[in-house]
Each structure stands twice: as C-alpha cells, then as structure tokens.
C-alpha cells in the first residue's frame, strides 16, 4: 500500500472532463464531501453489513484438525439463516478525525467509529499504532471485492498505513514463536486472527487508489504474527510511540520543526521519521540521555519547560 498522506494529497480533487467547445475544454471540479455527511452513510453501511453477515465462529470455537484459522465472512441467508451476526461479536474504537487530515478546509472535527473482531487471541503482546508489525492481511470492499492481499507475513510500519488500520492493530495480540516444520517451512504459532471494519474517514476518504472508490468503507482480515516492541523508526533513541506529542494516537501529525523545515524549503518530516526533531543541527539522540537499562531522560538546559531535543534555543 502507498503512504497515506501521499495518496490523499494526490487525490484531493476528482476532475471530470466534460464535452468541449470551440473555446477550449471545460473542467468540472467536484469538491470533496463533508466528513460529517459521509460518516453517517459509512456507519449505516457498516451496521447493515455487520447485521447481515457472520464469520465462521463455530470453527474457531471447535477447530477441526485441519483448520487453517482463516476468517471466512458470509451472508446470513438460506442454510445460514440461524447464524450469529457479526454485530454481536465486534467491538468498537472511536477516533476523532479532522478535516485537515484530508487537506479539507471545512474545519470539522468528527467522531468516527471502527469495528473490530478478535477471532483468535494471540499468545503474545499487542503492538502500538507506531510499531513495526509482521502481519498477513487481506483487504476488501463491503461487496466482497478484493483490492489487496499478502501471500504471507510481511513487515508493516503502521504509521505508513491507514490510521484506522493502525489503531485497530493495537487490539490484536501477536504470536509466541517461530517454528520450523518437517518440510523446512516455518510458521508463527498462536498468532492473533481477526477482522477490522473501517469507515472511509479512517481509510482513504475521498481518495481513490488500487481499485478502491472514493468514500469506501473497508474490511481487513489480519493475522498478527510478530512485532518490534518500542519501534524506533528513525533511530533517534526515542520509540516512535513516544513521539505522539499531542496524544491523539497518530504520530504522523507531530512535527516540532515544521516551520523551520518550510522556511528552509526542505521536506517536512514528522518527529517519528526525523533524526533531528528541532532542526538545530544536533541529532535528537545526542540531546537525550539513555541509561544502561534503556530508560530515557530529556534534559532541559535552559529550564524553559521544553526539552533540548525539541528546543532550538536550548
């Protein structure tokens, strides 16, 4: 999948070419819809899906000898009319989404709800939304159309993916070991298995990519194998999850030195991928202290309440 911000900014507007005339070509610019408008439609669509579909919970409750621990989703109808609907099994996460997250100018802040289902709880711990995770996934639209999938486990640095996806991943536990099979292949034992259901405001919203239409709620089936605890993506000594300075669960919108980067006409990097968080020419790693036990302290030489690594004037 492409980086979230790149895709969203490249698809901020949809241009529809209309018939031209002798004076030239006319373009009709279709403005993005309001978050507050779309979220109502998305939630209604997700609720309807969850009420009319089920997963193979009976196999997870009493696994057959050859069960592959794959989630299967199907419609409650005909021979399956007595199945328990997904709505009875899912849990929810509510996240505030702002218009500016999608480069919109409506100044809206709208609550979005995603749904997730833990079909098998993993034996390990849970990653944060800022960790690198070893995962298998399959993405589809509500109509069942597949748009992405991995053949096996792959590493994902969660901040580079959809916000809703990263937040949902914190609710799944990983496996406990990598074992080698008699045929020489390896597998991860006791991995977490489940599904997440995302409104478009926690996915691509008005963006279109990889066969995903604008304003599409998405489904991801996941198997969480392993993760790197306290991932430090930029190797600056501070785990990425600790670089969420505004506490909104999203490290992609925390950039201490953005004004300086703009003034220098250099790329703007959020702190979690920036080895010099205050753009003072001194690496963040050299402005913090890490003791022998791995504990981090943050000196503030000028006692202004801002630690050195975030303070260009310290």
Buried (B, 14 or more C-beta within 10 A) or exposed (E): BBEBBEBBEEBEEBEEEEEEEEEEEEEEEEEBBBBBEBBEBBBEBBBEBBEEBBBBBEBBEEEEEEEEBBBEBEEBEEEEEEBEBBBEBBEEBEBEBBBEBBBBEBEBEBEBBBBBBBBBBBBBEBBBBBBBBBBBBBBBBBEEEEBBEBEEBEEBBBBBBBBBBBBBBBBBBBBBEEEEEEEEEEBBEBBBBBBBBBBBBBBBBBBBBEEBEBBBBBBBBBBBBBBBBBBBBBEBBBBBBBBBBEEBBBBBBBBBBBEBBEEEEEEEBBBBBBBBBBBBEBBBBEBBEEEEEEEEEBEBEEEEEBBBBBBBEB
